[in-house]
Amino acid sequence: MGILESNGVDFATFQLEDKPRRWWHAYLLSRPAGSPPLTWNKFTHLFLEKYIPPFERDELWGQFERLRQGHMSITDYEARFIDLYCHATIILPTDVERVQRFIAGLHPEI
């Protein structure tokens, strides 16, 4: 599609309000002039670190690690996987690793 990854960061940060918006503006001001655009992974890491306490991140990471399709439909499994994998971007930084983890959680016969 030709959309830069940084456009996702721009779109997400445009929608921030109140404290998160002030945090984001302060972060931008703290960056050296000429810094490259933030990647989506870097932005989500910064945002989650700031707004989700470590104990919650640990719990969400555990849920991600234990996630298996079980009795869920593939669609439901995919939705839950997407909800949780943002907490694992540091451990699974590439699309290939995330796909491998997704497949590992599917029923073996799939």
ChimeraX attribute file (.defattr): number of C-alpha atoms within 10 A of each C-alpha:
attribute: neighborCount
match mode: 1-to-1
recipient: residues
	/A:1	3
	/A:2	4
	/A:3	7
	/A:4	11
	/A:5	13
	/A:6	16
	/A:7	14
	/A:8	15
	/A:9	18
	/A:10	13
	/A:11	10
	/A:12	13
	/A:13	15
	/A:14	11
	/A:15	9
	/A:16	13
	/A:17	11
	/A:18	7
	/A:19	9
	/A:20	15
	/A:21	14
	/A:22	12
	/A:23	15
	/A:24	18
	/A:25	12
	/A:26	11
	/A:27	11
	/A:28	12
	/A:29	10
	/A:30	9
	/A:31	10
	/A:32	8
	/A:33	8
	/A:34	6
	/A:35	8
	/A:36	9
	/A:37	14
	/A:38	15
	/A:39	15
	/A:40	17
	/A:41	17
	/A:42	14
	/A:43	18
	/A:44	18
	/A:45	16
	/A:46	13
	/A:47	14
	/A:48	15
	/A:49	13
	/A:50	12
	/A:51	10
	/A:52	12
	/A:53	10
	/A:54	12
	/A:55	9
	/A:56	11
	/A:57	17
	/A:58	14
	/A:59	12
	/A:60	18
	/A:61	18
	/A:62	14
	/A:63	16
	/A:64	21
	/A:65	15
	/A:66	10
	/A:67	18
	/A:68	19
	/A:69	21
	/A:70	11
	/A:71	9
	/A:72	13
	/A:73	11
	/A:74	14
	/A:75	10
	/A:76	12
	/A:77	19
	/A:78	16
	/A:79	11
	/A:80	17
	/A:81	21
	/A:82	14
	/A:83	12
	/A:84	19
	/A:85	20
	/A:86	18
	/A:87	24
	/A:88	18
	/A:89	17
	/A:90	13
	/A:91	11
	/A:92	16
	/A:93	12
	/A:94	11
	/A:95	10
	/A:96	10
	/A:97	13
	/A:98	18
	/A:99	11
	/A:100	11
	/A:101	18
	/A:102	18
	/A:103	14
	/A:104	13
	/A:105	18
	/A:106	18
	/A:107	13
	/A:108	8
	/A:109	4
	/A:110	6
